[in-house]
Amino acid sequence: MTDLFTFENLGNLAILIFLQAVLGFDNLLYISIESQRAPKDQQKAVRFWGILIAVGLRVVLLFVMIHLIEALAKPFYIFAWPGVLEGAVNFSTVIFIIGGFFLMYTAFKEIAHMLSLDNLNHDIDGGRKKSAAQAILLIVFMNLIFSFDSILSALAITDVFPILATAILISGAAMLLLADGVTEFLKRNRMYEVLGLFILLIVGVVLLGEAGPAAAHAMHDDSLKIRVFGHEIIPMSKSTFYFSVIVLVIVELVQTGYQRKLAAKRAHEQSRDV
């Protein structure tokens, strides 16, 4: 037990908590948006139980992955169509592809709904309701998809299960504390829900990019990287992802400030004319 409280393990724990917090923001954003599809009186319970169940399953997934990482890493299919499609597919590849397309589909669907005429006469619950059970299942499912990336990153830092599990539990507690606040903020500022959906869209692209070299990284063999028409699928770097998110946030803040300035100017002109 005392072996756990080494300087190295405590340092790894601090890094993992920071990593979980950074990688968990898009997850929290999805939870906040998805929970609003449930009946109003059940939304808080949906967030609570969705996060609680998902965190528990994430710890289970971590335990399984530590013991089966070699079996999961081995490619189960290799494409060999020279000049068309080449590369290997393993379990990680499938998870990244499913998660990426699901996130992109969700983002496009919700953006399209916002642009539809029906949305003008309905609030956030109108036309998009889900039962509490459906919302919880989606939150748990997507939490596991999101966690796959963070767990793989965490395993690159340490394979000490108690340290990894502690970082996951702390990040889960933080999500429970912040989920209601993020949801209320999105309700009061609907324009930021659009921003959140575009961030989810970018996350979907990131996951699809991670699918390309997943098997190659696991087997330490660059020849297994997926290539389409001779072009290698290159993952988006984390710095590029965060830069894109920061640019989106800055654009939204500038646009919001400019709209408020125009509204104040128009109100002043109208009052002066009266």
C-alpha positions as CSV (number, residue, x, y, z in Angstrom):
1,M,0.0,0.0,0.0
2,T,2.8,2.4,0.9
3,D,4.2,1.8,-2.6
4,L,1.3,3.7,-4.0
5,F,2.3,7.0,-2.3
6,T,5.6,7.5,-4.1
7,F,6.6,10.8,-5.7
8,E,6.2,9.3,-9.2
9,N,2.7,8.0,-8.5
10,L,1.6,11.2,-7.0
11,G,3.0,13.2,-9.9
12,N,1.3,10.8,-12.3
13,L,-2.0,11.3,-10.4
14,A,-1.7,15.1,-10.7
15,I,-1.1,14.8,-14.5
16,L,-3.9,12.4,-14.9
17,I,-6.4,14.6,-13.1
18,F,-5.4,17.5,-15.3
19,L,-5.7,15.3,-18.4
20,Q,-9.1,14.0,-17.4
21,A,-10.3,17.5,-16.8
22,V,-9.1,18.8,-20.2
23,L,-10.4,15.8,-22.2
24,G,-13.6,15.6,-20.1
25,F,-14.9,19.1,-21.1
26,D,-16.3,18.0,-24.4
27,N,-17.9,15.1,-22.5
28,L,-19.5,17.4,-20.0
29,L,-20.7,19.6,-22.8
30,Y,-22.4,16.6,-24.5
31,I,-24.0,15.6,-21.2
32,S,-25.4,19.1,-20.6
33,I,-26.9,19.3,-24.1
34,E,-28.3,15.7,-24.2
35,S,-29.9,15.9,-20.7
36,Q,-32.0,18.8,-21.9
37,R,-33.8,16.4,-24.3
38,A,-35.4,14.6,-21.2
39,P,-38.5,15.9,-19.4
40,K,-37.7,19.0,-17.4
41,D,-38.5,17.5,-14.0
42,Q,-36.1,14.6,-14.7
43,Q,-33.1,16.5,-16.3
44,K,-31.1,16.8,-13.1
45,A,-31.6,13.1,-12.2
46,V,-30.6,12.2,-15.8
47,R,-27.3,14.1,-15.4
48,F,-26.6,12.6,-12.0
49,W,-27.3,9.0,-12.8
50,G,-25.9,9.2,-16.3
51,I,-22.6,10.5,-14.9
52,L,-22.6,8.1,-12.0
53,I,-23.2,5.0,-14.0
54,A,-20.8,6.1,-16.7
55,V,-18.0,6.7,-14.2
56,G,-18.5,3.3,-12.7
57,L,-18.4,1.7,-16.1
58,R,-15.3,3.7,-17.0
59,V,-13.5,2.2,-14.1
60,V,-14.6,-1.3,-15.2
61,L,-13.5,-0.5,-18.7
62,L,-10.1,0.6,-17.4
63,F,-9.7,-2.6,-15.4
64,V,-10.6,-4.7,-18.5
65,M,-8.3,-2.7,-20.8
66,I,-5.3,-3.1,-18.5
67,H,-5.6,-6.9,-18.6
68,L,-6.7,-7.2,-22.3
69,I,-4.7,-4.4,-23.9
70,E,-2.6,-6.8,-26.0
71,A,-5.6,-8.6,-27.3
72,L,-7.4,-5.4,-28.1
73,A,-4.3,-4.0,-29.8
74,K,-3.9,-6.8,-32.3
75,P,-5.4,-6.0,-35.8
76,F,-8.2,-8.3,-36.7
77,Y,-8.3,-7.2,-40.4
78,I,-5.8,-5.7,-42.8
79,F,-6.9,-3.8,-45.9
80,A,-4.7,-4.7,-48.9
81,W,-6.0,-2.7,-51.9
82,P,-2.9,-1.0,-53.1
83,G,-3.5,2.6,-54.1
84,V,-7.1,2.5,-52.8
85,L,-7.3,1.4,-49.2
86,E,-4.5,0.0,-47.1
87,G,-3.8,-0.4,-43.4
88,A,-5.0,-2.4,-40.4
89,V,-8.1,-2.3,-38.2
90,N,-8.2,-3.1,-34.5
91,F,-10.7,-2.6,-31.7
92,S,-9.5,1.0,-31.1
93,T,-10.1,1.8,-34.8
94,V,-13.7,0.6,-34.7
95,I,-14.4,2.5,-31.5
96,F,-12.9,5.8,-32.9
97,I,-14.9,5.4,-36.1
98,I,-18.2,4.7,-34.4
99,G,-17.7,7.5,-31.9
100,G,-16.6,10.0,-34.5
101,F,-19.5,9.4,-36.9
102,F,-22.0,9.3,-34.0
103,L,-20.8,12.7,-32.7
104,M,-20.8,14.3,-36.2
105,Y,-24.3,12.9,-36.8
106,T,-25.6,14.3,-33.5
107,A,-24.1,17.7,-34.1
108,F,-25.4,18.0,-37.7
109,K,-28.9,16.8,-36.6
110,E,-29.1,19.3,-33.8
111,I,-27.8,22.2,-35.9
112,A,-30.3,21.3,-38.7
113,H,-33.1,21.3,-36.1
114,M,-32.1,24.7,-34.9
115,L,-32.2,26.0,-38.5
116,S,-35.7,24.5,-39.1
117,L,-38.8,26.7,-39.0
118,D,-40.4,24.4,-36.4
119,N,-37.7,25.3,-33.9
120,L,-38.7,29.0,-33.9
121,N,-41.9,28.2,-32.1
122,H,-40.5,25.7,-29.6
123,D,-38.2,25.9,-26.7
124,I,-35.2,23.6,-26.1
125,D,-37.5,20.7,-25.2
126,G,-39.8,21.1,-28.1
127,G,-39.7,18.4,-30.8
128,R,-36.6,16.7,-29.4
129,K,-37.8,15.0,-26.3
130,K,-36.4,11.7,-25.1
131,S,-37.3,9.6,-22.1
132,A,-35.1,9.8,-19.0
133,A,-33.9,6.2,-19.7
134,Q,-33.0,7.0,-23.3
135,A,-31.1,10.1,-22.3
136,I,-29.2,8.2,-19.6
137,L,-28.3,5.4,-22.0
138,L,-27.0,7.9,-24.6
139,I,-25.0,9.7,-21.9
140,V,-23.5,6.5,-20.6
141,F,-22.7,5.3,-24.2
142,M,-21.0,8.5,-25.3
143,N,-19.2,8.8,-22.0
144,L,-17.6,5.4,-22.7
145,I,-16.7,6.6,-26.2
146,F,-15.1,9.7,-24.9
147,S,-13.4,7.8,-22.2
148,F,-11.7,5.4,-24.6
149,D,-9.4,8.2,-25.8
150,S,-8.7,9.5,-22.3
151,I,-8.0,6.0,-21.0
152,L,-5.6,5.2,-23.8
153,S,-3.8,8.5,-23.1
154,A,-3.8,7.7,-19.3
155,L,-2.3,4.2,-19.9
156,A,0.6,5.9,-21.8
157,I,1.4,7.7,-18.5
158,T,1.0,4.8,-16.0
159,D,-0.5,1.3,-15.7
160,V,-1.0,1.5,-11.9
161,F,-4.7,0.7,-11.6
162,P,-5.4,2.5,-8.2
163,I,-3.8,5.7,-9.5
164,L,-5.8,5.6,-12.8
165,A,-9.1,4.7,-11.0
166,T,-8.6,7.6,-8.5
167,A,-8.1,10.1,-11.3
168,I,-11.3,8.8,-13.0
169,L,-13.3,9.1,-9.8
170,I,-12.1,12.6,-9.1
171,S,-13.0,13.7,-12.6
172,G,-16.4,12.1,-12.3
173,A,-17.0,14.0,-9.0
174,A,-16.0,17.2,-10.8
175,M,-18.5,16.5,-13.6
176,L,-21.3,15.9,-11.1
177,L,-20.5,19.3,-9.5
178,L,-20.3,21.2,-12.7
179,A,-23.0,19.5,-14.9
180,D,-26.0,21.5,-13.5
181,G,-24.1,24.8,-13.8
182,V,-23.1,24.2,-17.4
183,T,-26.7,23.2,-18.3
184,E,-28.2,26.3,-16.7
185,F,-25.6,28.5,-18.5
186,L,-26.6,26.9,-21.9
187,K,-30.3,27.5,-21.1
188,R,-29.7,31.2,-20.4
189,N,-27.3,31.6,-23.4
190,R,-28.8,29.6,-26.3
191,M,-26.1,30.9,-28.7
192,Y,-23.5,28.9,-26.8
193,E,-25.3,25.7,-27.5
194,V,-24.6,26.3,-31.1
195,L,-20.9,26.8,-30.2
196,G,-21.0,23.6,-28.2
197,L,-22.4,21.6,-31.1
198,F,-19.7,22.8,-33.4
199,I,-17.1,21.8,-30.8
200,L,-18.7,18.3,-30.8
201,L,-18.5,18.3,-34.6
202,I,-14.7,19.0,-34.3
203,V,-14.3,16.3,-31.7
204,G,-16.0,13.9,-34.1
205,V,-13.4,14.8,-36.7
206,V,-10.6,14.3,-34.1
207,L,-11.9,10.8,-33.3
208,L,-12.0,9.8,-37.0
209,G,-8.4,11.0,-37.4
210,E,-7.4,8.9,-34.4
211,A,-8.8,5.8,-36.2
212,G,-6.2,6.0,-38.9
213,P,-3.0,5.1,-36.9
214,A,-4.7,3.3,-34.0
215,A,-3.5,-0.2,-35.0
216,A,-0.1,1.1,-36.1
217,H,0.5,2.8,-32.8
218,A,-0.6,-0.3,-30.8
219,M,1.7,-2.6,-32.8
220,H,4.5,0.0,-33.2
221,D,4.4,-0.7,-37.0
222,D,3.9,2.3,-39.3
223,S,3.1,0.1,-42.2
224,L,-0.3,-0.7,-40.6
225,K,-1.4,3.0,-40.8
226,I,-4.6,3.4,-42.8
227,R,-4.1,5.0,-46.2
228,V,-6.9,6.1,-48.5
229,F,-5.9,6.5,-52.2
230,G,-2.3,6.6,-51.0
231,H,-2.9,9.3,-48.5
232,E,-2.3,8.6,-44.8
233,I,-5.0,9.5,-42.4
234,I,-3.2,11.9,-40.0
235,P,-4.8,12.6,-36.6
236,M,-5.5,16.2,-35.6
237,S,-2.9,17.3,-33.0
238,K,-4.2,18.3,-29.6
239,S,-2.7,21.8,-30.0
240,T,-4.7,22.2,-33.3
241,F,-7.9,21.0,-31.7
242,Y,-7.5,23.4,-28.7
243,F,-6.6,26.3,-31.0
244,S,-9.7,25.6,-33.1
245,V,-11.9,25.6,-30.0
246,I,-10.3,28.8,-28.7
247,V,-10.9,30.5,-32.1
248,L,-14.6,29.4,-32.0
249,V,-15.0,30.7,-28.5
250,I,-13.3,34.1,-29.4
251,V,-15.5,34.5,-32.5
252,E,-18.6,33.8,-30.4
253,L,-17.6,36.2,-27.7
254,V,-16.8,39.0,-30.3
255,Q,-20.0,38.4,-32.2
256,T,-22.1,38.4,-29.0
257,G,-20.4,41.7,-27.8
258,Y,-20.9,43.3,-31.2
259,Q,-24.6,42.3,-31.3
260,R,-25.1,43.8,-27.9
261,K,-23.4,47.0,-29.0
262,L,-25.6,47.2,-32.0
263,A,-28.7,46.5,-29.9
264,A,-27.7,49.3,-27.5
265,K,-27.1,51.7,-30.3
266,R,-30.5,51.0,-31.9
267,A,-32.2,51.4,-28.5
268,H,-30.5,54.7,-28.0
269,E,-31.4,55.9,-31.5
270,Q,-35.1,54.9,-31.0
271,S,-35.2,56.7,-27.6
272,R,-33.7,59.8,-29.1
273,D,-36.3,59.8,-32.0
274,V,-39.1,59.5,-29.5
